[in-house]
Amino acid sequence: MFTFRALRIFCALSVVAALAMATAVTTAQKKSRTNDAARHAGEAAETFTEIMNVKDKAIPKEMLDAAEAIAVFPGVIKAAFVIGGRGGQGVISRRVKGGWSAPAFFNIGGGSFGPQIGAQKTDYVLLIMNESGLNGLLKDKFELGGEASIAAGPVGREAAASTNPRLDAGILSYSRSKGAFIGAALKGAVITPDNDLNEAVYGKKADELLKAPPMPIGQMPAAVRIFPRTLVRYSIR
Protein backbone atom coordinates (compact mmCIF):
# COMPACT_ATOMS: atom_id res chain seq x y z
CA MET A 1 0.00 0.00 0.00
CA PHE A 2 1.40 3.39 -1.05
CA THR A 3 2.27 5.89 1.66
CA PHE A 4 2.07 9.59 0.91
CA ARG A 5 5.87 9.76 0.77
CA ALA A 6 6.05 6.83 -1.64
CA LEU A 7 3.41 8.45 -3.82
CA ARG A 8 5.43 11.65 -3.97
CA ILE A 9 8.56 9.73 -4.95
CA PHE A 10 6.62 7.80 -7.59
CA CYS A 11 5.22 11.04 -9.06
CA ALA A 12 8.65 12.67 -9.07
CA LEU A 13 10.21 9.70 -10.85
CA SER A 14 7.37 9.71 -13.37
CA VAL A 15 8.01 13.40 -14.14
CA VAL A 16 11.75 12.76 -14.54
CA ALA A 17 11.07 9.81 -16.86
CA ALA A 18 8.63 11.87 -18.93
CA LEU A 19 11.13 14.72 -19.24
CA ALA A 20 13.88 12.31 -20.22
CA MET A 21 11.64 10.74 -22.85
CA ALA A 22 10.64 14.16 -24.22
CA THR A 23 14.31 15.19 -24.41
CA ALA A 24 15.19 11.98 -26.23
CA VAL A 25 12.36 12.50 -28.74
CA THR A 26 13.38 16.14 -29.32
CA THR A 27 17.01 15.13 -29.82
CA ALA A 28 16.01 12.42 -32.29
CA GLN A 29 13.79 14.83 -34.21
CA LYS A 30 16.55 17.44 -34.36
CA LYS A 31 19.03 14.83 -35.61
CA SER A 32 16.53 13.73 -38.27
CA ARG A 33 16.01 17.30 -39.43
CA THR A 34 19.77 17.91 -39.51
CA ASN A 35 20.15 14.78 -41.65
CA ASP A 36 17.45 16.10 -44.00
CA ALA A 37 19.30 19.41 -44.32
CA ALA A 38 22.61 17.69 -44.98
CA ARG A 39 21.03 15.49 -47.65
CA HIS A 40 19.39 18.39 -49.50
CA ALA A 41 22.51 20.56 -49.36
CA GLY A 42 24.77 17.67 -50.39
CA GLU A 43 22.60 16.56 -53.30
CA ALA A 44 22.30 20.16 -54.55
CA ALA A 45 26.07 20.64 -54.37
CA GLU A 46 26.71 17.35 -56.17
CA THR A 47 24.19 18.17 -58.91
CA PHE A 48 25.61 21.64 -59.48
CA THR A 49 29.17 20.29 -59.65
CA GLU A 50 28.21 17.59 -62.14
CA ILE A 51 26.47 20.11 -64.40
CA MET A 52 29.38 22.54 -64.27
CA ASN A 53 31.87 19.76 -65.05
CA VAL A 54 30.27 18.90 -68.40
CA LYS A 55 32.82 20.27 -70.85
CA ASP A 56 31.47 22.93 -73.25
CA LYS A 57 27.90 22.43 -71.96
CA ALA A 58 28.08 24.05 -68.54
CA ILE A 59 26.33 27.24 -67.43
CA PRO A 60 28.42 30.16 -68.75
CA LYS A 61 30.49 31.89 -66.07
CA GLU A 62 29.12 35.23 -67.29
CA MET A 63 25.66 34.09 -66.25
CA LEU A 64 26.80 32.78 -62.87
CA ASP A 65 28.66 36.01 -62.12
CA ALA A 66 25.57 38.08 -62.98
CA ALA A 67 23.21 36.02 -60.80
CA GLU A 68 21.96 37.39 -57.48
CA ALA A 69 20.94 33.94 -56.20
CA ILE A 70 21.13 30.31 -57.31
CA ALA A 71 18.54 27.61 -56.71
CA VAL A 72 19.17 23.90 -57.22
CA PHE A 73 16.41 21.27 -57.12
CA PRO A 74 17.91 17.80 -57.63
CA GLY A 75 15.88 14.77 -58.69
CA VAL A 76 12.51 16.47 -59.11
CA ILE A 77 10.04 13.72 -59.95
CA LYS A 78 7.71 14.28 -62.87
CA ALA A 79 5.04 11.77 -63.83
CA ALA A 80 2.14 12.14 -66.19
CA PHE A 81 -0.57 10.55 -68.24
CA VAL A 82 -2.36 13.52 -69.84
CA ILE A 83 -2.39 15.32 -66.47
CA GLY A 84 1.14 15.87 -65.16
CA GLY A 85 2.72 16.81 -61.88
CA ARG A 86 6.12 17.41 -60.36
CA GLY A 87 7.57 17.50 -56.88
CA GLY A 88 10.91 17.84 -55.16
CA GLN A 89 13.07 19.70 -52.67
CA GLY A 90 16.05 21.99 -53.08
CA VAL A 91 18.05 24.91 -51.76
CA ILE A 92 18.58 28.56 -52.59
CA SER A 93 21.62 30.67 -51.68
CA ARG A 94 21.86 34.41 -52.19
CA ARG A 95 25.06 36.11 -53.27
CA VAL A 96 26.82 37.96 -50.48
CA LYS A 97 30.09 39.85 -50.48
CA GLY A 98 32.86 37.35 -51.10
CA GLY A 99 30.62 34.30 -51.31
CA TRP A 100 27.13 32.89 -50.86
CA SER A 101 24.60 32.79 -48.05
CA ALA A 102 23.56 29.81 -45.98
CA PRO A 103 21.16 27.80 -48.14
CA ALA A 104 17.45 28.13 -47.46
CA PHE A 105 15.27 25.09 -48.10
CA PHE A 106 12.43 25.16 -50.63
CA ASN A 107 9.94 22.81 -52.27
CA ILE A 108 8.98 22.74 -55.93
CA GLY A 109 5.69 21.42 -57.22
CA GLY A 110 2.98 22.07 -59.75
CA GLY A 111 0.98 20.49 -62.51
CA SER A 112 0.38 20.72 -66.23
CA PHE A 113 -2.25 19.58 -68.67
CA GLY A 114 -1.70 18.45 -72.23
CA PRO A 115 -0.66 15.60 -74.52
CA GLN A 116 2.03 14.09 -72.33
CA ILE A 117 2.96 10.68 -71.06
CA GLY A 118 5.94 9.32 -69.19
CA ALA A 119 7.92 9.71 -65.99
CA GLN A 120 11.36 10.96 -65.10
CA LYS A 121 13.60 12.66 -62.59
CA THR A 122 14.97 16.06 -63.54
CA ASP A 123 17.59 18.28 -61.95
CA TYR A 124 16.79 22.00 -62.09
CA VAL A 125 19.12 24.94 -61.66
CA LEU A 126 17.64 28.42 -61.53
CA LEU A 127 19.71 31.59 -61.75
CA ILE A 128 17.88 34.46 -60.13
CA MET A 129 19.18 37.46 -62.03
CA ASN A 130 17.70 40.46 -60.21
CA GLU A 131 15.93 41.62 -57.07
CA SER A 132 12.50 41.16 -58.67
CA GLY A 133 13.14 37.46 -59.22
CA LEU A 134 14.55 37.04 -55.72
CA ASN A 135 11.68 38.89 -54.05
CA GLY A 136 9.23 36.62 -55.85
CA LEU A 137 10.92 33.52 -54.48
CA LEU A 138 10.70 34.88 -50.95
CA LYS A 139 6.91 34.88 -51.04
CA ASP A 140 4.92 32.06 -49.47
CA LYS A 141 4.04 30.77 -52.94
CA PHE A 142 5.73 31.72 -56.21
CA GLU A 143 4.74 30.50 -59.68
CA LEU A 144 7.55 30.48 -62.23
CA GLY A 145 6.69 32.53 -65.28
CA GLY A 146 4.00 34.42 -63.39
CA GLU A 147 5.13 37.63 -61.75
CA ALA A 148 8.80 37.28 -62.72
CA SER A 149 9.80 36.46 -66.29
CA ILE A 150 11.66 33.19 -66.84
CA ALA A 151 13.73 32.09 -69.81
CA ALA A 152 15.76 29.05 -70.76
CA GLY A 153 19.34 29.80 -69.84
CA PRO A 154 22.15 29.66 -72.40
CA VAL A 155 24.80 26.94 -72.08
CA GLY A 156 28.34 26.45 -73.25
CA ARG A 157 31.18 28.70 -74.31
CA GLU A 158 29.40 29.91 -77.44
CA ALA A 159 26.49 31.32 -75.45
CA ALA A 160 28.06 34.73 -74.72
CA ALA A 161 26.71 36.31 -77.90
CA SER A 162 23.12 35.48 -76.96
CA THR A 163 23.23 36.42 -73.29
CA ASN A 164 22.32 40.12 -73.34
CA PRO A 165 18.62 39.74 -74.21
CA ARG A 166 18.25 37.02 -71.60
CA LEU A 167 19.56 39.21 -68.82
CA ASP A 168 16.17 40.94 -68.96
CA ALA A 169 14.58 37.78 -67.57
CA GLY A 170 14.20 37.63 -63.81
CA ILE A 171 15.13 33.93 -63.78
CA LEU A 172 17.16 31.73 -66.12
CA SER A 173 16.33 28.03 -65.93
CA TYR A 174 18.42 24.96 -66.65
CA SER A 175 17.46 21.30 -66.45
CA ARG A 176 19.05 17.88 -66.72
CA SER A 177 16.73 14.98 -67.41
CA LYS A 178 17.33 11.37 -66.42
CA GLY A 179 14.46 9.74 -68.31
CA ALA A 180 12.05 10.11 -71.21
CA PHE A 181 9.23 12.62 -70.95
CA ILE A 182 7.04 14.40 -73.46
CA GLY A 183 5.24 17.72 -73.26
CA ALA A 184 6.26 19.10 -69.84
CA ALA A 185 7.95 22.44 -69.17
CA LEU A 186 9.31 24.17 -66.07
CA LYS A 187 7.10 27.23 -66.54
CA GLY A 188 4.12 27.01 -64.20
CA ALA A 189 5.98 25.19 -61.44
CA VAL A 190 5.34 26.56 -57.96
CA ILE A 191 8.13 27.17 -55.46
CA THR A 192 7.35 27.39 -51.74
CA PRO A 193 9.67 27.69 -48.72
CA ASP A 194 10.10 24.61 -46.55
CA ASN A 195 9.92 26.63 -43.36
CA ASP A 196 9.54 23.57 -41.13
CA LEU A 197 13.06 22.61 -42.13
CA ASN A 198 14.39 26.18 -42.21
CA GLU A 199 13.21 26.82 -38.67
CA ALA A 200 14.49 23.46 -37.45
CA VAL A 201 17.98 24.18 -38.84
CA TYR A 202 18.30 27.95 -38.44
CA GLY A 203 15.44 29.06 -36.21
CA LYS A 204 14.36 31.34 -39.09
CA LYS A 205 12.03 31.26 -42.05
CA ALA A 206 13.44 31.39 -45.59
CA ASP A 207 12.79 35.09 -46.14
CA GLU A 208 14.32 35.97 -42.76
CA LEU A 209 17.40 33.90 -43.56
CA LEU A 210 17.97 35.26 -47.07
CA LYS A 211 17.27 38.88 -46.10
CA ALA A 212 19.36 38.81 -42.92
CA PRO A 213 22.96 40.03 -42.71
CA PRO A 214 25.20 37.31 -44.16
CA MET A 215 26.19 34.48 -41.86
CA PRO A 216 29.93 33.71 -41.97
CA ILE A 217 30.45 30.22 -43.33
CA GLY A 218 32.09 29.17 -40.07
CA GLN A 219 28.86 30.00 -38.23
CA MET A 220 26.63 28.04 -40.60
CA PRO A 221 25.51 24.59 -39.47
CA ALA A 222 28.22 22.19 -40.62
CA ALA A 223 25.61 20.08 -42.43
CA VAL A 224 24.85 22.79 -45.00
CA ARG A 225 28.22 24.41 -45.69
CA ILE A 226 28.92 22.21 -48.70
CA PHE A 227 26.47 24.14 -50.91
CA PRO A 228 27.84 27.70 -50.53
CA ARG A 229 31.38 26.31 -50.67
CA THR A 230 30.52 24.62 -53.97
CA LEU A 231 29.09 27.82 -55.45
CA VAL A 232 32.24 29.75 -54.50
CA ARG A 233 34.29 27.38 -56.66
CA TYR A 234 32.45 28.61 -59.74
CA SER A 235 31.50 32.23 -59.00
CA ILE A 236 32.70 34.79 -56.49
CA ARG A 237 32.78 38.56 -56.55
C-alpha positions in Angstrom: 0.0 0.0 0.0 1.4 3.4 -1.1 2.3 5.9 1.7 2.1 9.6 0.9 5.9 9.8 0.8 6.0 6.8 -1.6 3.4 8.4 -3.8 5.4 11.7 -4.0 8.6 9.7 -5.0 6.6 7.8 -7.6 5.2 11.0 -9.1 8.7 12.7 -9.1 10.2 9.7 -10.8 7.4 9.7 -13.4 8.0 13.4 -14.1 11.8 12.8 -14.5 11.1 9.8 -16.9 8.6 11.9 -18.9 11.1 14.7 -19.2 13.9 12.3 -20.2 11.6 10.7 -22.9 10.6 14.2 -24.2 14.3 15.2 -24.4 15.2 12.0 -26.2 12.4 12.5 -28.7 13.4 16.1 -29.3 17.0 15.1 -29.8 16.0 12.4 -32.3 13.8 14.8 -34.2 16.6 17.4 -34.4 19.0 14.8 -35.6 16.5 13.7 -38.3 16.0 17.3 -39.4 19.8 17.9 -39.5 20.2 14.8 -41.6 17.5 16.1 -44.0 19.3 19.4 -44.3 22.6 17.7 -45.0 21.0 15.5 -47.7 19.4 18.4 -49.5 22.5 20.6 -49.4 24.8 17.7 -50.4 22.6 16.6 -53.3 22.3 20.2 -54.5 26.1 20.6 -54.4 26.7 17.4 -56.2 24.2 18.2 -58.9 25.6 21.6 -59.5 29.2 20.3 -59.6 28.2 17.6 -62.1 26.5 20.1 -64.4 29.4 22.5 -64.3 31.9 19.8 -65.0 30.3 18.9 -68.4 32.8 20.3 -70.9 31.5 22.9 -73.3 27.9 22.4 -72.0 28.1 24.1 -68.5 26.3 27.2 -67.4 28.4 30.2 -68.7 30.5 31.9 -66.1 29.1 35.2 -67.3 25.7 34.1 -66.2 26.8 32.8 -62.9 28.7 36.0 -62.1 25.6 38.1 -63.0 23.2 36.0 -60.8 22.0 37.4 -57.5 20.9 33.9 -56.2 21.1 30.3 -57.3 18.5 27.6 -56.7 19.2 23.9 -57.2 16.4 21.3 -57.1 17.9 17.8 -57.6 15.9 14.8 -58.7 12.5 16.5 -59.1 10.0 13.7 -60.0 7.7 14.3 -62.9 5.0 11.8 -63.8 2.1 12.1 -66.2 -0.6 10.5 -68.2 -2.4 13.5 -69.8 -2.4 15.3 -66.5 1.1 15.9 -65.2 2.7 16.8 -61.9 6.1 17.4 -60.4 7.6 17.5 -56.9 10.9 17.8 -55.2 13.1 19.7 -52.7 16.0 22.0 -53.1 18.1 24.9 -51.8 18.6 28.6 -52.6 21.6 30.7 -51.7 21.9 34.4 -52.2 25.1 36.1 -53.3 26.8 38.0 -50.5 30.1 39.8 -50.5 32.9 37.3 -51.1 30.6 34.3 -51.3 27.1 32.9 -50.9 24.6 32.8 -48.0 23.6 29.8 -46.0 21.2 27.8 -48.1 17.4 28.1 -47.5 15.3 25.1 -48.1 12.4 25.2 -50.6 9.9 22.8 -52.3 9.0 22.7 -55.9 5.7 21.4 -57.2 3.0 22.1 -59.8 1.0 20.5 -62.5 0.4 20.7 -66.2 -2.2 19.6 -68.7 -1.7 18.5 -72.2 -0.7 15.6 -74.5 2.0 14.1 -72.3 3.0 10.7 -71.1 5.9 9.3 -69.2 7.9 9.7 -66.0 11.4 11.0 -65.1 13.6 12.7 -62.6 15.0 16.1 -63.5 17.6 18.3 -61.9 16.8 22.0 -62.1 19.1 24.9 -61.7 17.6 28.4 -61.5 19.7 31.6 -61.8 17.9 34.5 -60.1 19.2 37.5 -62.0 17.7 40.5 -60.2 15.9 41.6 -57.1 12.5 41.2 -58.7 13.1 37.5 -59.2 14.5 37.0 -55.7 11.7 38.9 -54.0 9.2 36.6 -55.9 10.9 33.5 -54.5 10.7 34.9 -50.9 6.9 34.9 -51.0 4.9 32.1 -49.5 4.0 30.8 -52.9 5.7 31.7 -56.2 4.7 30.5 -59.7 7.5 30.5 -62.2 6.7 32.5 -65.3 4.0 34.4 -63.4 5.1 37.6 -61.7 8.8 37.3 -62.7 9.8 36.5 -66.3 11.7 33.2 -66.8 13.7 32.1 -69.8 15.8 29.0 -70.8 19.3 29.8 -69.8 22.2 29.7 -72.4 24.8 26.9 -72.1 28.3 26.4 -73.2 31.2 28.7 -74.3 29.4 29.9 -77.4 26.5 31.3 -75.4 28.1 34.7 -74.7 26.7 36.3 -77.9 23.1 35.5 -77.0 23.2 36.4 -73.3 22.3 40.1 -73.3 18.6 39.7 -74.2 18.3 37.0 -71.6 19.6 39.2 -68.8 16.2 40.9 -69.0 14.6 37.8 -67.6 14.2 37.6 -63.8 15.1 33.9 -63.8 17.2 31.7 -66.1 16.3 28.0 -65.9 18.4 25.0 -66.7 17.5 21.3 -66.5 19.1 17.9 -66.7 16.7 15.0 -67.4 17.3 11.4 -66.4 14.5 9.7 -68.3 12.0 10.1 -71.2 9.2 12.6 -70.9 7.0 14.4 -73.5 5.2 17.7 -73.3 6.3 19.1 -69.8 7.9 22.4 -69.2 9.3 24.2 -66.1 7.1 27.2 -66.5 4.1 27.0 -64.2 6.0 25.2 -61.4 5.3 26.6 -58.0 8.1 27.2 -55.5 7.3 27.4 -51.7 9.7 27.7 -48.7 10.1 24.6 -46.5 9.9 26.6 -43.4 9.5 23.6 -41.1 13.1 22.6 -42.1 14.4 26.2 -42.2 13.2 26.8 -38.7 14.5 23.5 -37.5 18.0 24.2 -38.8 18.3 28.0 -38.4 15.4 29.1 -36.2 14.4 31.3 -39.1 12.0 31.3 -42.1 13.4 31.4 -45.6 12.8 35.1 -46.1 14.3 36.0 -42.8 17.4 33.9 -43.6 18.0 35.3 -47.1 17.3 38.9 -46.1 19.4 38.8 -42.9 23.0 40.0 -42.7 25.2 37.3 -44.2 26.2 34.5 -41.9 29.9 33.7 -42.0 30.5 30.2 -43.3 32.1 29.2 -40.1 28.9 30.0 -38.2 26.6 28.0 -40.6 25.5 24.6 -39.5 28.2 22.2 -40.6 25.6 20.1 -42.4 24.8 22.8 -45.0 28.2 24.4 -45.7 28.9 22.2 -48.7 26.5 24.1 -50.9 27.8 27.7 -50.5 31.4 26.3 -50.7 30.5 24.6 -54.0 29.1 27.8 -55.4 32.2 29.8 -54.5 34.3 27.4 -56.7 32.4 28.6 -59.7 31.5 32.2 -59.0 32.7 34.8 -56.5 32.8 38.6 -56.5 
